[in-house]
């Protein structure tokens, strides 16, 4: 069975295929937009008989520039598209085994675009939910 770290790293590797997007498999002290951060949300153990598989849910937080910037909004929209060079969904689902660590993986939803204030800076963000069966 893979570890949380192996699955997080697998997701980070897939996200790194998006040109220009910085990726962190752990929560950084300070974001450096544009950046995607991968963190676990929940796990359902024993979804198949005999420890055959667990279901993991990960959150991918994409952090872009200031909320007031039009270019940040346009860029965030592109990350939210279901396909294209900067699509989070397409990048992750380009290898649904995450380098052989998972049985399946898919981006299930984008929960919404919102603002995130850190220090004196307010960033524009989008949160993606990813289900991994491993």
C-alpha positions as CSV (number, residue, x, y, z in Angstrom):
1,X,0.0,0.0,0.0
2,X,1.4,3.4,-0.9
3,X,1.9,6.1,1.8
4,X,0.3,9.5,1.9
5,X,3.6,11.0,1.0
6,X,4.0,8.8,-2.1
7,X,0.5,9.7,-3.3
8,X,1.1,13.4,-2.6
9,X,4.4,13.3,-4.5
10,X,2.6,11.5,-7.4
11,X,0.0,14.3,-7.6
12,X,2.8,16.9,-7.4
13,X,4.6,15.2,-10.2
14,X,1.6,15.3,-12.4
15,X,0.9,19.0,-11.6
16,X,4.5,19.9,-12.4
17,X,3.7,19.0,-16.0
18,X,1.9,22.4,-16.2
19,X,4.4,24.8,-17.5
20,X,5.1,27.8,-15.2
21,X,3.2,26.4,-12.2
22,X,5.2,25.9,-9.0
23,X,4.2,22.8,-7.1
24,X,4.5,21.9,-3.4
25,X,3.6,18.4,-2.0
26,X,3.5,20.0,1.4
27,X,2.0,23.2,2.8
28,X,4.6,26.0,2.3
29,X,5.4,28.6,4.9
30,X,4.8,31.3,2.2
31,X,3.2,30.8,-1.2
32,X,5.0,31.8,-4.3
33,X,2.3,32.2,-7.0
34,X,1.4,30.7,-9.3
35,X,1.6,27.7,-7.0
36,X,-0.3,24.5,-6.5
37,X,-0.3,22.9,-3.0
38,X,-1.3,19.3,-2.4
39,X,-2.6,18.1,0.9
40,X,-4.7,15.2,2.1
41,X,-8.4,15.8,3.1
42,X,-9.7,12.4,4.2
43,X,-9.2,8.6,3.7
44,X,-11.8,5.8,3.6
45,X,-10.1,2.7,4.7
46,X,-10.9,-0.8,3.4
47,X,-13.2,0.1,0.6
48,X,-12.7,-3.4,-0.9
49,X,-12.6,-6.6,1.0
50,X,-9.4,-7.8,2.7
51,X,-7.4,-4.5,2.7
52,X,-7.6,-4.5,-1.1
53,X,-7.9,-0.7,-1.4
54,X,-8.4,2.6,0.4
55,X,-10.0,5.8,-1.0
56,X,-8.0,9.0,-0.5
57,X,-9.3,12.5,-1.1
58,X,-6.7,15.2,-1.7
59,X,-7.2,18.9,-2.0
60,X,-5.1,20.8,-4.6
61,X,-5.1,24.5,-3.8
62,X,-4.0,26.7,-6.8
63,X,-2.8,30.1,-5.6
64,X,-2.4,33.0,-8.0
65,X,-1.6,36.7,-7.8
66,X,-3.6,39.4,-6.2
67,X,-7.4,39.2,-6.4
68,X,-7.6,42.6,-8.1
69,X,-5.5,41.5,-11.1
70,X,-7.5,40.6,-14.2
71,X,-4.7,38.4,-15.4
72,X,-4.9,36.4,-12.2
73,X,-8.6,35.7,-12.9
74,X,-7.9,34.8,-16.5
75,X,-5.1,32.4,-15.5
76,X,-7.2,30.8,-12.7
77,X,-10.0,30.2,-15.2
78,X,-7.5,28.3,-17.4
79,X,-6.4,26.1,-14.5
80,X,-10.1,25.3,-14.0
81,X,-10.8,24.2,-17.6
82,X,-11.4,20.5,-18.0
83,X,-8.8,20.3,-20.7
84,X,-5.9,22.4,-22.1
85,X,-2.3,23.0,-21.4
86,X,-2.9,24.5,-18.0
87,X,-5.9,22.3,-16.9
88,X,-5.4,20.8,-13.5
89,X,-7.8,18.0,-14.3
90,X,-5.9,17.1,-17.5
91,X,-2.5,17.2,-15.9
92,X,-3.5,14.9,-13.0
93,X,-5.4,12.5,-15.2
94,X,-2.5,12.2,-17.6
95,X,-1.4,9.3,-15.4
96,X,-4.2,7.9,-13.3
97,X,-1.8,5.5,-11.6
98,X,0.4,8.3,-10.3
99,X,3.5,6.5,-11.4
100,X,2.2,3.1,-10.5
101,X,1.3,4.0,-6.9
102,X,-2.5,4.1,-7.4
103,X,-5.2,2.0,-9.0
104,X,-7.0,5.0,-10.2
105,X,-7.1,8.8,-9.7
106,X,-9.4,11.5,-10.9
107,X,-10.2,15.1,-10.3
108,X,-13.8,15.1,-9.1
109,X,-14.6,18.8,-8.7
110,X,-13.4,22.4,-8.5
111,X,-15.1,23.7,-5.4
112,X,-14.8,27.4,-6.1
113,X,-12.7,30.4,-6.6
114,X,-12.1,32.6,-3.6
115,X,-9.6,34.9,-1.9
116,X,-6.9,33.9,0.6
117,X,-5.3,36.6,2.7
118,X,-1.7,35.9,4.0
119,X,0.0,38.8,5.7
120,X,-0.9,41.9,3.8
121,X,-1.5,40.2,0.5
122,X,-4.8,38.7,-0.8
123,X,-4.4,36.0,-3.3
124,X,-6.9,34.4,-5.7
125,X,-7.3,30.7,-5.3
126,X,-9.2,27.7,-6.6
127,X,-9.7,24.4,-4.7
128,X,-9.7,21.1,-6.6
129,X,-10.8,17.7,-5.1
130,X,-9.0,14.6,-6.2
131,X,-10.0,11.0,-5.4
132,X,-7.3,8.4,-5.4
133,X,-7.9,4.7,-5.1
134,X,-4.9,2.8,-3.8
